Amino acid sequence: MPFISLPSKPQAQIAYDLTGPDQAKDEQSTLIVFINGLGLPAASWKPVIAIVQASGSICKPQMLTYDRYGQGATTARDPLDEQPGKEPGYGHDFVDAMKDLHELLQAVAPQPQGSPPRRLIFVAASIGVHLARLYAQHYPGQLTGLLILDSNVGNKELSDLWPSAQAPGFDPKGIVAEDCTLEQYLETSAKLPKMLNSDVKSPEGLDRRNVKKLLPEPGAPKLIGPDGKGLWLTVVGHDPEAFAEESLKMMKIPRSLTLRFSNP
């Protein structure tokens, strides 16, 4: 992957990959930007890009993948993380990462002067959806479409979706299943916040603690596209059964709990 320095952060380079034809001045082009979640790097999009490239579609879009600071091939840390007073692991937030994306687009895929406005489409996974939503809010009219893949919940913690054993009316009968005892539920619900809540530090140093303030409503504000109307929007969730199996394998969460409380 090539590297580039952003104008506002010349001391730290970001890894990116841009494929597809250059935009002609007299034609409207399409740029698809893939936005990573918290865990998987830009390289995880390669199978998807290969499918698009192998398709028989007449439209051959440009496609951009990149790794945020401290993620995947981008080994450089965000310079904001080194500012005095910043607590390790909480150096930069979603707004900072969103602005980095805007600078990256201007640097590696600028729109030719005098050409028709291009179709800019984001494909965002997990917490990458938060970045996409913030981008559309801060730069209205620039984004044409958004494909949301298994979005992370922005205005609630995942653990909030699980019944609290201390809440009035808590009924263990609604919890216990063949693969889950009450003790297992109490243990699992206690460890969830330590693994998944927004105050948990990530390897890339992205501070997610203010996400509920940045995105307090799941359906607002309205995201505006180039024509002043809403974006072309598609939402895709995860496979419930596959997600339950992965949660059991990776986090030891009983399948019945995932199917009941963590699926959309």
Residue pairs with C-beta under 8 A, 6 or more apart in sequence:
1 15
1 16
1 17
1 42
1 67
1 73
2 15
2 16
2 17
3 13
3 14
3 15
3 16
3 74
4 13
4 14
4 16
4 104
4 107
4 108
5 11
5 12
5 13
5 14
6 12
6 14
6 100
6 103
6 104
6 107
7 103
7 107
8 99
8 103
9 78
9 79
9 100
11 79
12 69
12 76
12 77
12 78
12 79
13 74
13 76
14 66
14 67
14 68
14 69
14 74
14 76
14 100
14 104
15 42
15 66
15 67
15 72
15 73
15 74
16 42
16 64
16 65
16 66
16 67
16 104
16 108
17 42
17 64
17 65
17 66
18 62
18 63
18 64
18 108
18 109
19 49
19 53
19 62
19 63
20 60
20 61
20 62
20 63
21 29
21 60
21 62
22 62
23 29
23 62
23 111
23 112
23 115
23 118
24 112
24 115
25 112
25 114
25 115
26 115
26 116
27 115
27 116
28 115
28 116
28 117
28 118
28 119
29 61
29 62
29 115
29 118
29 119
30 59
30 61
30 62
30 118
30 119
30 120
30 121
31 61
31 62
31 63
31 64
31 105
31 109
31 118
31 119
31 120
31 121
32 52
32 61
32 62
32 63
32 64
32 121
32 122
32 123
33 63
33 64
33 65
33 101
33 105
33 120
33 121
33 122
33 123
34 42
34 45
34 48
34 49
34 63
34 64
34 65
34 123
34 124
35 101
35 122
35 123
35 124
35 125
35 128
35 129
35 131
35 132
36 42
36 44
36 45
36 66
36 67
36 68
36 71
36 72
36 125
36 128
37 125
37 126
37 127
37 128
37 152
38 126
38 127
38 152
38 202
38 204
38 206
39 126
40 125
41 67
41 71
41 72
41 73
42 65
42 66
42 67
42 72
42 73
43 65
43 72
43 73
45 65
45 123
48 123
49 63
49 65
52 61
52 63
53 60
61 119
61 121
62 109
64 104
64 105
64 108
64 109
66 74
66 101
66 104
67 73
67 74
68 74
68 78
68 97
68 100
68 204
68 206
69 76
69 77
69 78
69 81
69 92
69 100
69 204
69 205
70 76
70 77
70 78
70 81
70 203
70 204
70 205
70 206
71 203
71 204
77 91
77 205
78 91
78 92
78 96
78 100
78 204
78 205
80 86
80 91
80 92
80 96
81 88
81 91
81 92
81 205
82 91
83 91
88 201
88 205
89 201
89 202
89 205
89 207
90 201
90 205
90 207
90 209
91 205
91 207
92 205
92 206
92 207
93 206
93 207
93 208
93 209
93 210
93 214
94 127
94 130
94 131
94 134
94 206
94 208
94 210
94 211
94 214
95 134
95 138
95 214
97 131
97 206
98 131
98 134
98 135
98 138
99 138
101 131
101 135
102 135
102 138
102 139
105 120
111 117
111 118
117 226
119 144
119 145
120 142
120 143
120 144
120 145
121 143
121 144
121 145
121 146
121 147
121 232
122 132
122 135
122 143
122 145
122 146
122 147
123 147
123 149
124 131
124 132
124 146
124 147
124 148
124 149
124 151
125 149
125 150
126 149
126 150
126 151
126 152
127 152
127 206
127 208
129 148
129 149
129 151
129 152
129 154
130 152
130 154
130 211
130 214
130 215
132 143
132 146
132 148
133 146
133 154
133 215
133 223
134 214
134 215
135 142
135 143
136 142
136 143
136 146
136 223
136 224
136 231
137 221
137 223
140 223
140 224
141 224
141 225
141 226
141 228
142 226
143 223
143 225
143 231
144 225
144 226
144 231
144 232
145 225
145 231
145 232
145 233
145 234
146 223
146 231
146 232
146 233
146 234
147 234
147 236
148 233
148 234
148 235
148 236
149 236
150 236
150 237
150 238
151 235
153 161
153 218
154 211
154 212
154 214
154 215
154 218
155 211
155 212
155 215
155 216
155 217
155 218
156 212
157 193
157 196
157 197
157 198
158 192
158 196
158 197
158 262
159 189
159 192
159 193
159 196
159 197
161 261
161 262
162 189
162 192
162 257
162 261
163 170
163 174
163 175
163 261
164 170
164 189
165 185
165 186
165 189
172 182
172 185
175 182
175 185
175 257
176 182
176 185
177 254
177 256
177 257
178 256
179 254
179 255
179 256
180 254
180 256
180 257
184 254
185 254
185 257
188 252
188 253
188 254
188 257
193 200
194 200
195 251
198 208
198 209
198 211
198 212
199 208
199 209
200 208
202 208
222 230
223 230
223 231
223 233
224 230
224 231
225 231
225 232
237 263
237 264
238 263
238 264
240 259
240 263
241 259
243 258
243 262
243 263
244 255
244 258
244 259
244 263
245 255
247 253
247 255
247 258
247 262
248 254
248 255
248 258
253 262
